[in-house]
Amino acid sequence: MNEAIRTEMQRDASAATMKTTKSVQVLSQHVVEVISDSGEGAQRCGQALGGLAAKMGNGVWTMEIIPAEIRPPARSVAGASGNRIRIGSGRVTNGGDEADLVVAFNEQVLLGRVRSRELRPGCTILLESMWRESPDPAIVNAYVETFAELVSAGFKVIETPMERESRKIMSDPRKGKNMFALGVLASIYSLDLDLARDQIALTFGKKAKSVIDVNVRLFDAGFAWAESNLDFKYSIPAERPTEPQIVVNGNTALALGVLASGMEICAMYPITPATSASHYLSEVFENVGGIVHQAEDEIAACAFAIGASYAGKCTVTITSGPGYSLKQEAIGLAVMGEIPLVVVNVQRGGPSTGQPTKGEQSDLFAAMFGSHGDAPKVVMAVSTLEDCFYSMITARKIAETFNMVVVVLSDAHLAASQQPFRRPQFNESWMAPPIDQSAVPPGMKPYDWDEETGLARRFIPGQPGGMHTLTGLAHDRDSKVAYDTDTNEQTLRLRSLKLAALQKTLKAPPVFGDPEGDLLVVGWGSTRGAIEEAVEGLRKEGHKVSSLHLTFLQPMASGLKEVMSRFAKVMTVENNWSDKLEDTIIDENNRRYAPLAMLLRARYLVDVDCWSEAQGRALKPGFVRKALLKKLQN
C-alpha cells in the first residue's frame, strides 16, 4: 500500500476515535500563538481572536510576532509572523509566559518559536499537515523530522489539514485558511459564533460582501472540523463589560491621544516600529483639521515640527531610536529657543539599526542626556495602552505650559499590542486655550524669565510689539546673541529651573502592595504588567514585596527616596542591558547597571540593584518572578 495512503487512513482513523462527547475544561487564562510565513494572515487571525474574546468580556492582551525581515524566505526558522493572544477571565496586563497552544502553518516557523523557548512543556500544537504530502522530498523530510522531534520533546502535536479543508471552499487558500484557523480556535475556546461572524465582518469591512461571505464559510468549516476531530475543549469565563470599551494597539492609542490633545500637526519620517501611529493619523487627522507632514528625513521632520510650534501650533514628531538620534541637534534648538514640542520615541533594539521589529527600553539616557550641552527636557514613559492615549494630552499641556520639549517613551511591545480599555469620554479640559495673540505689553521682553520658576510668556510671530530675532545661539532676555559668561550661566540656570518648577507639581506614584517590606521593585514603561503580576503572585505566597512604577523619569517626583527607605532591598526590573555578576570579569567596580538603577543610585544614594533582559521580547512575569525570588533569598 502507498505510504501516503496508509498515513491518510491512519489519520482518518485517529480522527474518528476523537468524535466523542467532549468535556469542557474551565481555565482562568490561556496563551495562544498563531504563526505562519509573512503574508499568510496569521496576524489577522490572532487580532480577530483577540477582538472576539474582548467582545465576550474576557481580559485580552495581544502581541504581534514580527520577523526581522519585511518578507523573509518562506518556511524559514527565523521568519515567524503572527500573533500571541493571552485570554483571561479577568483583566490581562501583559503577554504572559510560554504559550499553551500554538497554531502553526508550517513546521519551520514553529521551530523558531521552540528554539526561542516561547512554548511551555507539553504545549498543544495544531500543525498544518500539507507538508507531509509535498512533492518536494526535502520538504517532506524536514516536516517528518521536525514532527518527530516535537513529539519526542513532549509536545502534543495534532496534524491539522487547514490547506486541504480550506481548498474545498476556495481555490487558493493561502490567504484564507487563517479564518479556518480562527474557526478551530473558536471551537476550542467555546467562543460565541454570532460574535465571531460579526468580528469577521469587521475585520474585512472594507472588502466586498462576497469576500466576507467566503471568510465566514472558512470560519464555519474550521469550527466544524474542530468539533468533529479534536477531543478537548476549553472555556475561559468572561463577564461582559458594563461600559463602552475600545480595543486598539499602542500606536493607535498614541494617535488617538494626539487627536484628543488638540495638537494639529504631526511631522514624521517612516521608521519601524513607530510608523503605524502616523499611518493612522494620516487616515483621520484631516477630518479634524490636522495635518500629517511626511518630511524627507528625520532631521527635516523635527525642524518642520519646531517651525510649526514656533508659529503658534503645538506639534508632535513621532519616531524610533535611530530617528531620535538624528533629531538631537534640532531638539537642542527647541530647548534653546524654548519652543514647545512633543517628541514620541517608540523604542526598539539598538544600537545602530539594531533590531527594527523588536522592543527594548534602551533609549532612556538618550532621551534625557543625548543633546550636546545642557538641554533640559521632560521625559515621561507610558506603561499601558490606556497610558498611550492620555500621555499625549499630558505631554501637550506640559510642553505649552513650560515652553519645553517633552519626550514620551513608548516601545515596540506596546506599539503592536492590543488590550481593551474604557472608551475615553472627551473632556474640553484636554484642549489648550486659544493662543494669546494680543499685543505684547510695552517693555515685555521675548525671554522675560521669572527668576523663581524660569517661566516666560510665549511670543507668537506677528504679535504686535513682539517682534524679535530667534536663533540657536546663546541669548539674553531680548533674544539678542550674548556670549558673556554671566548671561550664559544665567540662561542655563533659568532653563533648568523650569524642570524644578514642574517637579514641585509631581506626586510620587502609589506603591503596588504594602508601603514597606523586604523588597521594592521599581520599573518604568511597558514592564508594568509583568512586574505587577509577578509581585502579586509572590505576595499571595506571603512574600513582603511591593512595586513602584514611574511615569516621570525627568524630573522625578518628590518622595521616592522616602518610599525606597521603607524597604530592606530595592531593585529595578528593566527591558534593557545590564552586566551580570555571573560573568567572571564583572564585579562591583566595573558593573554597568540598567539605566533606571543608575539614575536612582546617583540621585538618591540608595543601593539599588537591577535585573534586566534584552532579548528583543516583552518581559515574562514568570522570568521576573524568578529574579525577584532570587533577590529575596540573597
N, C-alpha and C positions, 0 to 999 in steps of 0.2 A: 504494500500500500504506500502511496506517495506520502512522504513525511509531512508536507504542508497540510494534506487532507487529514492525516492522523491527528496532527496538532489541533486543527479546527474542530474535529469531533471531540477531542478531549476537553477543549474549552467549552463547547456547547453542553457537554455532559456536566461539566462543573457548574455551568450557569443554571442548568436545570435543577441541580440539587439545592440551589440557593433560593428557589422560588417557594419559600416557606413564609409563614406569618412572622413578621419582624416585631421584636420588642423595641420600644423607643427608649434609648438611654438619655437621661436628663443630664446636661452639662451646665457648669457655671460659665465656662468660656472655652473657646477653641481658636487655634491659629491655623489658617488655611493659606496655601500658596497656589497660584495658578501661573504656570511658566511655559514659555514657548520660545521659538525664534522670533525676532523682531518682525512685526507686520502680520502676525497671526491672530491678534486680537485678545491675547491673554490679559493685557491691562484693562481693556474694556470689559471683559468678563468679570475681573476682580472688582472693578469700580461698580459694576451693576450689582454684584453680590453685596457689596458694602452698602450701597444705596437701598437695596431691598431690605436688608437686615435693619437698617436705621429706621425705615418706614414702619417696620413691625414693632419698633420700640427698643431694640437691642442697643447696647453700647457698641460702638464700632470704631476701629482705627484701621485705616488702610495705608499701605506704603507701596509706592511704585518700586519695582525691581528693574533697574535700567542698566544695560550693558555700557561699557566704556566707549565702544564704537557706535556711531549712529546706525549703521547697518552691518553688524558683524556677519561673518560667513554662517550659512545655515548649519545647524547641527554642530555647533562649536561649544565646548565646555564653558568658555568664558562669555557666551552670547546670550545667557538667560535674560529674557524680557518678560515682565509680568507684574504681578501684584501680590502683596501679602495682606491678608484680611484677618484681623482679630475681632471676633464677635463675642460679646459678653452679656450676661444677664443684667449687669449694672453698667455704670459709666466706665469707659475704657480710655486710658490716657496715653497709651504707647503701643508699639507693635508686638510686645510680648517676647517670650523666649523662643525656643525652637518650634518649628511647625509641627502640628499634629496630623495634618492631612495635606497632601500635595496632588494637584492635577498637572501632569506633565505631558506636553505634546510630542516630546522625543526624549530619549534616554540621555543624550549628551548634555543638554541644558540642565537636566536633573543631576547629572554627575557634578556639575559646577556647584550646585547648592549643597550637595552632600559633602563635597570637599571643603566647603566654607563652613561646615558644621552648623547649617541652618535647619536641619531636620532632627527632631528628637529620636532617641532609640525606639524602635518599634513603630515608627511613623507609618500611616497608611498612605500608599502611593497608587493613584489611578494613572496608569501609564498607557499612552496611545500605542496600540498593538500593531499598527500598519507596517512598522519597520521589520517585523519578523518575516513578512512576506515580500520584502523589497526585491526587485530584480537584480540589485547590486549585492553580490556576495559579501563585500566588505561591510556594507551597512548591516546586513543580516548578522554577520559575526559580531560586530560591535554591539548590536542590540542584545544578542543572546548572552554574550559575555557580561554585559552590564546587568542584565536581568539576574543572572546567576549571582553576581557579586552583591547585588542589593538584597536578594533573598538570604544569602549566607550571612550578611551583616545584620539580619534580624528585622528588616523592613517587611511590612505586609504589602506586597506588590500585587495589584489587580490589573490585569491587562484589559484595556477598555477600547472597544472598536469605534472610536469617535469618527474617524475618517469614513469608515465603511457605512456606519449608520447615517451619517450626515449626507453621504452621497445619494441616499435614497430620496433626499429632498432637493438637493441642488447638485449641479454637475461639477462645480469647483468648490469643495467645502473648506479650502484652506482658510478663507476669511469668514467662515460661517460656523465652523464647529465650536467656536468659543461659546456660542449660545447653546449648543448641545451640552457643553460642559457646565454652563450655568444651570441648565435643567437638572443635570445629575446632582449638582450641589444643592439645588432647591429641594430635591428629594431627600438627600442625606440629612439636611438640617431642618426638615419639616417646615419649609417656608410657604407663605401664602401664595397660591398660584395666580390669583387675580392681581395682587400687588406686583407679582413678578412680571406679568404681561404688561401692566402699566409702566413698570420700570423699563422694559424693553422699548415700549413706545416712546418713552422719554429719551432713552439712550440714542435712538435712531430718529428723533423727532424731525430732523431736517431732511430726512430721506423720503422717498416716495412710499405710499402706503403698501405697495407690493413688496418693498424691501422689509418693512416692519412685519408684514404677514409671514414672509419666509423665515425671519428670525424667531417669530413666535412658534412656528411649526418646528423649527430646530430645537427650541427650548422644550416644547412638549415631548418631542422624541427623546431628548436626554432624560427628562423626568420619568417617562415610561420605561426606558431601558433600566434606569437605576432601581425603579420599583420592582422590576422583574428579575434583576440579576445581582443585586447587592444584598447581603444578609445582615446589614447593620443600618441603623437609623438613629439620628440624634435630635434632641430638642434643647434649645437654649432659651429658657423662659425670658419673656420680654414684657415690658409694660409700655403701652402706647403713651407718647408724650402728651402732656396736657396743654402745652403751649407751642406755637409755631417754632420750627427749627429749620436750619439750613445745613446742608452738607456740602462743603467746599474744601479745596486744598489750601495750604498756607499762602501760596502766591495769589490765588484768587481773593482770599480774605484780605491780604495786603492791598490789592487793587480796590476792593470794595471800601476799605478804610480810607484810601486816597479820595474816593468819591465823597464819602461821608464827611471828611475833614474840611471840604471846601477848597482844597488845592485844585488849581485849574490847569496846570501844565506838568507833564511828565516828560523829561528829556532822557533818552536812553540810547544804548547801543546793545544789540543782542549778545547775550552771554549765558551759557548754562551755569547754574540752574535757575537763573533769575528771569529768563526771557518770558515765560508764560504770564507773569504778572503784567508786563506791558502789552502782551498779546490780548489779554482780557480787556485792559483799559482801551486799547485801540478799537475794540468792538463796541464799547458802550460810552466812552468818555465824551464823545461828540454830542451824545443825547442830552448831556447836562452842561454843555458849553465848554467842555475841557478839550485839551489838545495833547496828543502824543507826538513828540518830535523825535524821530529816529535820526540821530546825527551820524556823521561819517566815521566816528570813532569815540572811544570813551572820554577822551580829553575834551573833544568838542561838545559832547553831551553835557558834561559838567559845566563847561563855560557858558553854554546856552542857558542852563538852569540858573546859573548865577546872574546872568544878564536879565533874565525874566524876573527873578526875585528883586533885583535892584530897581527894576521898573515898577514894582509895586505888587507883584504876584508873589505867592509863596510856592516854590516849585520843588518837586521831588525828582531825584535821579536814582534809578534802580540798577544795581549791578551785582557782580560777584567778585571774589578775591582779586584776580588779575586786573579787572576793570577798576576796582577800588584803588589799587596801586597806581594806575595811570591817572586817576583823578586827584592824586595827592597835592600836586602843585596848585591846581585850581581851587581845591578846598582851602589851602592856605590863603588864597586871595579872598575867599569869602570870610575867613576868620579876620584877616587884616582889615577888610572893608566893613566888617560887622554886618554882613548881609545874611538874612535868614535863609536857610537851605536845609532840606531834609534829604539825607542820603541813606538808601536801603542797601545793605550788603547781605545778599543771600549766600552764605559761606559755603565753600566747597573745599575738597582736599587740595593741598599745595605741598611745596612751593611751585613756582612757575606754572605751567599748565596743569600739573598735578593730576588730580582725579576729577575731571569735569562733572561727572554724574554722581559722585559720592560726596557725602557730607562730613564736615568737621566743624569744630569750634576753634578754628586756628587763626582767626583774624582779630582777636581782641586787642593785642598790643598794637597792631597796625592801625586799628580804629582810634585808639587813644593817643598814640605817640608817633604815628607814621610820618607826620609832616616834619620838614626841616624847621628849626626854630621852635619857640614855644607857641603852640597853636591850640588853645583850649577848645575842646568840643564836648558836647553832651553825648554820651554813649549809653544806649539802652538796648536791652535784649528781650525778644519775645520768647515766651516759654510754652504757649499753647496756640492752637489755631484761632481761638477767640481773641487771644492777645494780638495776633497779627492784624486783626481788624482795628481794635481800639488803640493800638500803639500809634497808628498813623494820625489819629486825632490828637493824641497827647503830643506827638512829635511836632506837629504843625503849631500847636499852641505855644510850646516852649520856644521853637525857632523864632516866632514872631514876637513873643513877649521879651525875649532876651537878645534878639538880633544875633543869633548864633547858628552854627552848624549843629544839627542833631543827627547822629548816626544811629540807625536802627539795625541791629544784627539779627538776622534770621539764619537759616541754613537749609541745605538740601533735604534734610529729614523732614522738616516742617513744610517746605515748599511743595513736596509731592505727596504729602499725607492728607488724608481726609478724616473728618470726625464731625458728627452732628453737634451743633451748639445752638443756643437760643437765638432766634432771629432778632437781630438788633432793631430796636424801635427808634426811629430818627428823633433826635433832640436838637433843637435850634442852638443850644449852647455849644454844640460841636463846632459850629461855624464861627469864623473870626468876624468881628465887626468890620464895616467898610473902612478902607484905608483913609486915614485923616489927610486930606489934601488941602486943608485950609491954609491960609497964609502963615508963614513962619513968623512968630513974634520978633519984633526988632531986637537985635542983639543976640539972638539964639544962634549957637554955632552948630555946624554939622555933627560934631562929636562933643556935645555938651555933657560929658560924663558926670554921673552922680558919684561923689567921692566915696560914698559908703558902699554902693552896690555895683558901680561900673556901668549902670544902665544909661542909655541916652535915647532921645527921641529918634525915630526912624525918619529920615528925609526921603521924599519921593521925587524923582526928576520931574520938573515942571511946576513944583510948588512955588507960589510967589514968595520971594525972599529966601528961597532955599538953595539958590544956585551955588555950586561948589565943584571942585575937581576931585575925582576919585582915582586913586592909583593903588598899586600894590606895595607902594613904598611906605616906610615909617612916616607917620604924620602927626600933627598936633590937633588941637580942638577945632581949628579952622580947616582941617583936611589939607593943610599945606605940608609939603615934604619937610621933614625935620630929622636931622642927623645928630643933633646934640644929645649928649648922654642922658641928661635929666629927662628930656621928653620921651626918649626911647624906653627908659625904665618905667616912667610913669604910665605909658600906654600899655606896657606888658602887665603892670600891676592891675590896671583898671579892667583889662580884658579877662584877667584871671578872677577878679572879684565877682564877675557875673556867675561863674561856676559856684563860688561860695554862696552867693545870694540864692541860687537855685537849691543848693544843698540844704539851706535852712528851711526849705519848704517840704523836704522829703522825710517820710517816716520809715523806720525800719520795717521790713515785711514781717508778717506773722510767722511764728515758728510752727512748723508742722509736727505736732506731737507735744510732749511736755516742755515747759520752759527751761528745764535743767535735766542733767543726766550724765551718762558716761560718754556719749559720742554725739557730736553735732556734725551733720553733713551739709556742706554749703555747695550750691550749684547755681548755674545760670543757663538761660536759653533752653534748648529742646530736650535737655536731660531731665526736666522736671518730672514727667510722668514716670520714668523708670526709677528715679531716686525715691519718689514718694511711695511707689508700690513696694519697693524693697524695704523701705523704712517701716511701712505699715505692717508688712509681714513679720519683721523682726520684733516689732512692738507687741504683736499678738502672742509671740513666744516668750514675752517677758523681758526682752532687752530694753535698756534705757537709752534709746537712740531717737533723735529727732532730726529734722532737716530745715534748712533755710534757703529760699531761692531768691536770687537778686534780679531785679529788673534794671536798676540803675547801676552801671559799673563806673561811670564818671559823670557827676560826682556820686559817691556812695552816701547812703542815708546815715544820719546820726544813730547812735545806739548799737551799732553792730559789735563793737568791742565788748560792750556790756553783755550782749547776748552770748557771745563766744565764751566769756569768762565764767559762765554758769555751767560749763561742760568740762569734764575731765580731759577729753580729747576733741580736736577739731580737724576735719579733713574735707577737701574738696573732691567732687566727682565730676570729671570733665571729659568731653569727647575730643581730645587733642593729645599732644605728645607730652610725656614727662619721662625722665630717666628712671629706670628700675634698679633698685638696690640689689636685685639678683645678679646683675652684671658685675663681674668681679672688679672691674676698673672703677665702678661708681661707688662713691661714698658721700658722706655729708658735706665734704669740702668741694666737690665738683658736680653734685647732682643738680640737674635742671628740673625745677618744679613746673607743674602745669601753670598756665598764666594766672588764673584766679588765685591759686595758692600763693604765687609770688606776690601778687598785689596785696593780699591780706597780710602776709608776713611782713611786707615792707611798711604798710600803712599802720598796722595796729601792734606790731612787735609781738605777735602771738605765734606759738609754734604750730603752724598749720601744715598738716601732711596732705598728700594728694594721691588719688588713684585715677588713672585716665586710660583711655583706649582710643586708638586712632586706626581702626581697621576699615574705615570707609562705610560703616554701617551704624545705625542708631544703637545706643546702649540698650542692652537687655537687662530687665530687672533682676534676673537670676544671677548674672555676672556681677551686678552691683551688690547684690546680697552677699555673695561670697567675699567680695572685697571688704564689706563692712564687718562681716563676721571675723575676718582675719584681723582687722584693726581692733575690734573689741577684745579679741583674745590675746593680743600682744601687750 
